[in-house]
Amino acid sequence: MSKTTTEKRMNVEEQIKQLENQRKQLIQKERDEERKKRTHRLCKRGGIAEKLLPELAALTDEQFDIFIQKVLLSEHTKRVIADITEQKTIPPAAAQGGIFTKQGKNTAVSETAEAERSGN
C-alpha cells in the first residue's frame, strides 16, 4: 500500500521533531562539557594559587576578591601576562613549579626579562 501525501508529510514532520530533539540534546551536552571544563580549570587554578600562597585559604570571599583585583588588575601583571602569551612557552622555572622564591619575587619573570635585555 502506498502512503498518501498527508502520511508522508506527517512522517517527515515527525523526523524533523526527532532531529530537533537530537540537536537540543547535543547542544545541552556541549554546554555541560564546557561547564565541566570551566569548573575543572577554576578549581585547578585556585589550587595552584593556594599552593603558592597558603594564606589565601584564610581569606573571606570578599577579602579574596579584593586581593585578586589589586594583584591582577595591576599594570605589572598585565605586562607579565602579555610577555608570557607572546612567548607561547612556559619559562623553565614555571615548568618546574618554582616560579616564586621565598622572598615572593617572580623568578621566572625576572629571568625572562633579564634574558630579553641581554638579547638571549
N, C-alpha and C positions, 0 to 999 in steps of 0.2 A: 504494500500500500504506500503510495507517495504522500508526502507531507504537504499540507496546504501552505500557502504563503504566510498565513497567520501563525501557524505552528512553527514554521522556520524562523519567523521574526521573534516569537516568544523564546525559542531555543537560543537564538543569538543574544537576546536581551539577558537571558539567564547567564550565558557565558560572560557577558560584559560585567554583570554583577559579581560573578566569581573572580574575574580578573581584577576588578576594582578592590575587592576584599583582599586579594593576594597583595596588591600594590600597597594598601594600607598596612598590612601586616609587615611587609618588608620595610616600609618607612619607619614603623614603630621599632622594628628590630635594629635598624640603623641608629635611631635615636638612643635606644638602650645601650648599644655598643659604645657610642660616643660618650654617653653619660658615665659608663663604667671606666672608660679610658681616662676621662677627666678626673673622676674620683681617685683613681689609682695614681695619676700624676700629682694631684694635690696632696695626697697622703704621703707619697714618696718624697716630694719636695719639702713638705712640712717636717718629715722625719729627718731629712738632711739638715734642715735649719736647727732643729732641736739637738741633733748630734753635735753640730759645731758650736752652738750656743745653748747649753743645757738650761741656762737661766730663763730662756723663753717659756719653758713649761710652767713656770710660776706666775707668769703674767696673766691678767684677766684678758678677755677678748678685746675689751676697749683699749687696754694698755698695748696689747699686741698690734692692734690696728694702728695706733699712734706710732709705735716703733717702726712698723713696716712703711708707713707713709713717710716718716722722717728719713729713713735709710734709703728706701727705694726710689723716692722722688728727687733725690739729690742729683746735682749735675755730675758729680763724680761717678755715681752709679750708672747714669745714662751713658757716660763715656766708656766705662768698663764694659757694659753690655754691647755697645757699638763695636768696641775693639774685639771682643770675643766673637760676635756674629760675623764680623768681617773676616776673621781668620778661618772660620769654619773648622777649626780644630780645637782640641782640648789641650791646654797647657800641661806639660808633664807633671807639675806639682798637683794640678787638679785631678789628673787621671789617677794619681796615687792616693788621693784623698787628703793630701797635705796642703790645702790651699791656705790655711791660716796658721800663723805662728802663735806662740803663747802670748806674744805682745798684742795679738789681734790684727797684725798687718797682713794684707793680702799679698803673699809672696809670689803667687802665680802672676798676678797683675803687675807687680813691681818688676819681676824678672822679664816679663814680656815687654814692658815699657823700656827697660834698660837695653834689651836686645834690639828694639826698634831704634833707639838712639845711637847704638853702636853700629847699626847697619847690618846686623845678622838676621 
